[in-house]
């Protein structure tokens, strides 16, 4: 990979998908923390859906794993 490619990649704007994913990760962490660390992905997913998020339970499970929430 050339040096110019790195700077082009580094300076690219944040996509809408990345913004949504960061907001979703924050919401997941908040729900998990408020549950005292007891909620798994199914309960976190149900809470997110009730809050109006459109997301699959598998996405929630994947994000929780990436965040180290178990």
C-alpha positions as CSV (number, residue, x, y, z in Angstrom):
1,X,0.0,0.0,0.0
2,X,1.4,3.4,-1.0
3,X,1.8,6.3,1.4
4,X,-0.6,8.4,-0.6
5,X,-3.3,5.7,-0.3
6,X,-2.9,5.8,3.5
7,X,-3.5,9.6,3.6
8,X,-6.4,9.3,1.3
9,X,-8.0,6.6,3.5
10,X,-7.2,8.4,6.7
11,X,-8.8,11.7,5.6
12,X,-12.0,10.3,4.1
13,X,-15.2,11.4,5.8
14,X,-17.2,9.2,8.2
15,X,-20.0,7.4,6.5
16,X,-23.6,7.3,7.6
17,X,-23.2,3.6,8.4
18,X,-20.3,4.3,10.7
19,X,-22.2,7.1,12.5
20,X,-25.2,4.8,13.0
21,X,-23.0,1.9,14.2
22,X,-21.3,4.2,16.8
23,X,-24.7,5.4,18.1
24,X,-25.9,1.8,18.2
25,X,-22.8,0.8,20.1
26,X,-23.4,3.6,22.6
27,X,-27.0,2.5,23.1
28,X,-26.0,-1.1,23.6
29,X,-23.4,-0.2,26.2
30,X,-25.9,2.0,28.1
31,X,-28.5,-0.7,28.2
32,X,-25.9,-3.3,29.3
33,X,-24.6,-1.0,32.0
34,X,-28.1,-0.1,33.3
35,X,-28.9,-3.8,33.6
36,X,-25.8,-4.2,35.8
37,X,-24.2,-6.3,33.1
38,X,-26.8,-9.0,33.3
39,X,-28.6,-8.6,29.9
40,X,-27.5,-10.7,27.0
41,X,-28.0,-9.9,23.4
42,X,-31.6,-11.0,23.2
43,X,-32.7,-8.7,26.0
44,X,-30.6,-5.8,24.8
45,X,-32.1,-6.3,21.3
46,X,-35.7,-6.3,22.7
47,X,-34.9,-3.0,24.6
48,X,-33.4,-1.5,21.4
49,X,-36.5,-2.4,19.4
50,X,-38.8,-0.9,22.0
51,X,-36.7,2.3,21.8
52,X,-37.3,2.4,18.1
53,X,-34.1,0.9,16.7
54,X,-34.3,-1.3,13.5
55,X,-31.6,-3.8,14.1
56,X,-31.2,-7.6,14.1
57,X,-30.4,-9.6,17.1
58,X,-27.3,-11.0,15.3
59,X,-26.0,-7.4,14.8
60,X,-26.5,-6.7,18.5
61,X,-24.7,-9.9,19.5
62,X,-21.8,-9.1,17.1
63,X,-21.4,-5.6,18.5
64,X,-21.6,-6.8,22.1
65,X,-18.8,-9.2,21.3
66,X,-16.7,-6.4,19.7
67,X,-17.3,-4.2,22.8
68,X,-16.4,-7.1,25.1
69,X,-19.8,-7.1,26.8
70,X,-20.7,-10.6,28.0
